[in-house]
Amino acid sequence: MRITFLVPGRGLVGGIKVMGEYAGRLRARRHDVAVLYRRSARNAKRWLQRWITRRTPDALDESGCVLAGVREFTPESVPDADVIVTTGLRAVRVASALPPEKGRVVEIVQGTIHMEQHRDDARKVMALPVDRVAVSDYVAAYLERQFGIEAAVVPNGVDHTRFYNNERQFRTPRTVGMIFVAGEMKGTAEAFEAMRRVRDQWPDVRLVLYGAKRPRNVPPRTEVFVRPKPSRLRAIYAGCEIWLAPSRNEGFGLPVLEAMACDAVPVASRAGGHECIIEDEVNGFLVPVGDDEAMAKRIALLLEDEAVLRTMSEAAHERSLAFDWEASTDALETLLKTRSGRDDTPAESLGA
């Protein structure tokens, strides 16, 4: 197949990582893959921000695909193909307006937050004749409920050759990890308050963060990794006994899954996608959204009872094995062949 990926931008966010994983794996299967991404206008401030962000390789770099940065996705910049894979409201709207020879449009729907924040725009985009692939049952149920769309479900995966922990050590003091992303919806303030509560009883507990920039008001005794290289992420996850995921809205929760693959026990909000990964009190804990007291209590339970921590660590790793990028690529590849008319598999077996 000739497959074009239209990616909204660059960086270390999960949505771009998903696109890079699929582009690279489909290329490895000998498909003709082109990856185009939108680049920012080059005024001084944006150029500096782009340079800082691009200093660290992202998943598009790691895909091994030839990358092309364009200002806009136009008939002149987008090559002819069998299928276009894209994500995000704006990219879908632009892709759907391209000529038919550019390929049938398939959207990977990775979350609901932008659709909630831009409901009028979302209704217009979701009415377009585009095939949808949801990254979780939660996202698929949202599309059905809000727009009457039946989406195929292809969950994200984890690369178990990259994310693993062959020498699990339950160190003292314990370490809690989390990813930092700016904005209220990621629940950082609640997570910091939960750690303050925890440290009232266990003052030596360490906190490790990673993200695209250093957050403000970081609690004491916090180690911060800014734009860590992909090769560094495993060490970050493997160094944590507990992984805190406080998002108020999450389509999937890829960092949670990667942390579980490295044996960390998740304490996560009931924010949609988390519930598709974690079974409460079996391979992690789920707490009400925004409830820093509940977060603190669950972290405390893991700190005070090593037997519980060890049992749930094993269960978290076992759960992660149910997710694999190659299996996800199998499902997406079959769907793309069907949608592009390059396969005889009945469409009904893949979702509408």
C-alpha positions in Angstrom: 0.0 0.0 0.0 0.9 3.6 -0.4 0.2 5.2 3.0 0.6 8.9 3.9 0.7 10.0 7.5 -0.4 13.5 8.1 0.9 14.5 11.6 -0.2 17.8 13.2 3.3 18.6 14.6 6.4 17.4 16.3 7.4 16.6 19.9 7.2 14.1 22.7 3.5 13.9 23.2 1.7 10.6 23.1 -0.3 11.3 20.0 2.8 11.9 17.9 4.4 8.8 19.4 1.5 6.7 18.2 1.7 8.0 14.7 5.5 7.4 14.6 5.1 3.8 15.9 2.6 3.0 13.2 4.5 4.7 10.4 7.8 2.9 11.3 6.2 -0.5 11.6 4.2 -0.2 8.4 7.3 0.9 6.6 9.2 -2.2 8.0 6.4 -4.3 6.4 7.4 -2.9 3.1 4.6 -0.5 2.6 5.3 2.8 0.8 5.0 5.2 3.7 5.3 9.0 3.5 5.2 11.1 6.7 4.3 14.8 6.5 4.1 17.0 9.6 3.1 20.6 10.0 5.9 23.0 10.8 5.4 26.3 12.6 5.8 29.7 11.1 9.4 30.8 11.5 9.2 34.0 13.5 12.0 34.2 16.1 10.0 33.0 19.1 8.5 30.0 17.3 11.8 29.1 15.7 13.5 29.0 19.1 10.7 26.9 20.6 10.9 24.5 17.6 14.7 24.2 18.0 14.4 23.5 21.7 11.7 20.9 21.2 13.4 19.2 18.2 16.7 18.9 20.1 15.4 15.6 21.4 14.5 13.0 18.8 10.9 12.0 18.8 9.0 9.0 17.6 8.8 10.3 14.0 12.6 10.4 13.9 12.7 6.8 15.3 10.3 5.6 12.7 13.0 5.5 10.1 10.7 7.1 7.6 11.6 10.0 5.4 10.0 13.1 7.0 8.8 16.2 5.3 7.8 19.4 7.2 5.2 21.5 5.4 3.4 24.7 6.3 0.1 23.2 5.2 -1.3 19.9 3.9 -2.2 20.8 0.3 -2.7 18.9 -3.0 0.7 20.0 -4.0 2.5 18.9 -0.8 0.6 15.6 -0.1 1.6 12.7 -2.4 -0.9 10.4 -4.1 -1.6 7.3 -2.0 -4.1 4.6 -1.3 -4.9 5.8 2.2 -4.2 8.8 4.5 -3.7 8.2 8.2 -4.1 11.3 10.4 -5.2 12.5 13.8 -6.8 15.6 15.3 -9.7 17.8 14.3 -7.8 20.3 12.1 -5.8 17.6 10.2 -8.9 15.6 9.5 -10.8 18.5 8.2 -7.9 19.4 5.8 -7.3 15.8 4.8 -10.9 15.2 3.9 -10.8 18.2 1.5 -7.9 16.7 -0.5 -8.6 15.2 -3.9 -9.6 11.5 -4.0 -6.3 10.4 -5.5 -4.5 11.4 -2.3 -6.1 8.4 -0.5 -9.0 7.4 1.6 -8.8 9.2 5.0 -8.6 7.2 8.2 -8.5 9.1 11.5 -6.9 7.6 14.6 -9.0 9.2 17.4 -6.7 9.4 20.4 -8.8 11.3 22.9 -11.9 13.3 23.6 -10.6 16.4 25.3 -10.3 18.6 22.2 -13.8 17.5 21.1 -15.1 18.5 24.5 -13.4 21.9 24.3 -14.4 22.6 20.7 -17.8 21.0 20.4 -19.1 22.9 17.4 -16.0 22.2 15.4 -16.0 18.6 16.5 -19.6 18.1 15.3 -18.7 19.4 11.8 -15.5 17.3 11.5 -17.2 14.1 12.8 -19.9 14.5 10.1 -17.2 14.2 7.4 -17.1 10.8 5.5 -13.9 9.6 7.3 -13.1 6.2 8.7 -12.4 6.3 12.4 -10.1 4.1 14.6 -10.4 4.6 18.3 -7.4 3.8 20.6 -9.6 2.5 23.4 -13.1 1.2 24.2 -13.7 4.5 26.1 -13.0 6.6 23.0 -15.1 4.4 20.8 -18.1 4.6 23.3 -17.7 8.4 23.3 -17.9 8.6 19.5 -21.0 6.4 19.5 -22.7 8.4 22.2 -21.9 11.9 21.0 -21.9 11.5 17.2 -23.4 8.1 16.4 -20.1 6.9 14.9 -19.2 3.2 15.1 -15.4 3.2 15.2 -13.1 0.2 15.0 -11.0 -0.2 18.2 -7.2 -0.7 17.9 -5.6 -0.1 21.2 -2.1 1.4 21.5 0.7 -1.0 22.3 4.0 -1.1 24.2 7.3 -2.1 22.9 8.4 -4.8 25.3 11.9 -4.9 23.8 12.3 -1.3 25.0 10.2 -1.2 28.2 11.0 -3.9 30.6 12.6 -4.4 34.0 14.8 -7.5 34.4 16.1 -6.5 37.9 13.1 -5.2 39.9 14.4 -3.8 43.1 12.0 -2.4 45.8 14.3 0.3 47.1 14.0 2.4 50.2 12.9 5.1 50.1 10.4 4.4 47.4 10.1 6.4 44.2 6.9 7.8 42.7 7.0 8.8 39.0 4.7 10.8 36.8 4.7 12.6 33.5 4.3 16.4 33.4 2.1 18.1 30.8 1.0 21.7 31.3 -2.7 22.4 31.7 -5.4 21.7 34.3 -6.7 18.6 32.5 -3.5 16.7 33.4 -4.1 17.0 37.1 -0.6 18.1 38.1 -1.7 20.3 40.9 -3.7 17.5 42.5 -0.8 15.1 42.1 1.6 17.5 43.9 -1.0 17.9 46.7 -1.2 14.1 47.0 2.6 13.9 47.3 2.5 16.6 50.0 0.0 14.5 52.0 2.1 11.3 51.5 5.3 13.1 52.7 3.6 14.1 55.9 4.0 10.5 56.9 6.9 9.4 54.6 9.0 12.4 54.2 11.8 10.6 52.3 9.6 9.4 49.4 11.2 10.5 46.1 9.3 12.1 43.2 10.5 11.8 39.6 8.9 13.8 36.7 9.5 13.9 33.0 8.0 16.2 30.4 8.7 18.7 27.6 9.5 21.5 30.0 10.2 22.0 33.7 7.0 22.6 35.7 6.5 25.4 38.2 6.2 24.9 41.9 7.9 21.5 41.9 7.8 19.8 45.3 11.1 19.4 47.2 13.2 16.3 46.6 11.9 16.0 43.0 14.1 14.9 40.1 13.0 16.4 36.8 13.9 15.1 33.4 13.2 17.6 30.6 12.8 16.2 27.1 14.5 12.9 28.0 15.7 10.8 25.1 13.6 7.8 24.3 16.4 5.6 25.4 16.3 7.2 28.8 12.6 6.5 29.5 13.0 2.9 30.5 15.4 3.9 33.2 13.0 6.5 34.5 10.1 4.0 34.6 12.2 1.2 36.0 13.4 3.4 38.8 9.9 3.9 40.1 7.9 1.5 42.3 4.7 3.6 41.8 3.5 5.5 38.8 1.0 8.4 39.4 -1.4 9.3 36.6 -3.7 12.1 37.7 -5.3 13.2 34.4 -8.8 14.5 34.4 -9.4 13.2 30.8 -7.4 10.5 29.1 -8.1 8.7 25.8 -5.7 5.9 26.6 -2.7 6.5 28.9 0.4 5.4 27.1 2.9 6.4 29.8 0.9 4.4 32.3 1.2 1.3 30.1 4.9 1.8 29.6 5.4 2.2 33.3 3.5 -1.0 34.0 5.7 -2.9 31.5 8.6 -1.8 33.7 6.9 -3.2 36.8 5.6 0.1 38.3 2.2 0.0 40.0 -0.1 2.7 38.7 -2.3 4.9 40.8 -4.5 6.6 38.2 -7.6 8.7 38.0 -10.8 7.2 36.6 -10.2 9.2 33.5 -11.6 7.2 30.6 -8.7 5.4 29.0 -7.1 4.5 32.3 -10.0 2.2 33.1 -9.3 0.3 29.9 -5.8 -0.6 31.1 -6.1 -0.9 34.9 -8.2 -3.3 36.9 -8.7 -1.6 40.3 -7.0 -3.3 43.2 -5.6 -6.0 41.0 -2.9 -4.4 38.8 -3.2 -0.9 40.0 -5.5 1.6 41.7 -8.2 3.8 40.2 -9.3 6.9 42.2 -11.9 9.6 41.5 -10.8 12.4 39.2 -9.3 15.3 41.1 -9.3 13.5 44.5 -5.8 14.1 45.8 -6.7 12.6 49.2 -7.7 9.3 47.5 -4.4 9.4 45.5 -2.4 9.8 48.7 -4.2 7.0 50.5 -3.5 4.5 47.7 0.1 5.5 47.5 0.3 5.2 51.2 -1.0 1.6 51.0 1.7 0.6 48.6 4.3 2.3 50.8 3.3 0.6 54.0 2.7 -2.9 52.7 5.5 -4.4 50.6 3.6 -7.6 49.9 0.8 -5.7 48.2 3.4 -3.7 46.3 5.2 -6.8 45.0 1.9 -8.6 44.1 0.5 -5.6 42.2 3.9 -5.0 40.5 3.8 -8.5 39.0 0.2 -8.1 38.0 0.9 -4.7 36.4 3.6 -6.2 34.3 1.4 -9.2 33.3 -1.3 -6.8 32.2 1.1 -4.8 30.0 1.8 -8.0 28.1 -1.7 -7.8 26.6 -0.7 -4.8 24.7 1.9 -5.0 21.9 2.6 -2.6 19.0 3.1 -5.4 16.5 -0.4 -6.8 17.3 -1.8 -3.3 17.0 -0.1 -2.8 13.7 -1.5 -6.1 12.5 -5.1 -4.8 13.2 -4.4 -1.4 11.7 -2.8 -2.8 8.6 -5.7 -5.1 7.9 -8.1 -2.2 8.4 -6.2 0.0 6.0 -6.0 -2.7 3.3 -9.8 -3.1 3.6 -10.6 0.6 3.5 -8.3 1.2 0.6 -9.7 -1.7 -1.4 -6.4 -3.6 -1.2 -7.8 -6.6 0.8 -10.7 -9.0 0.5 -11.4 -9.0 4.3 -15.1 -8.1 4.9 -15.4 -4.6 6.3 -18.1 -5.8 8.8 -15.4 -7.8 10.6 -13.4 -4.7 11.3 -16.0 -2.3 12.6 -17.8 0.4 10.6 
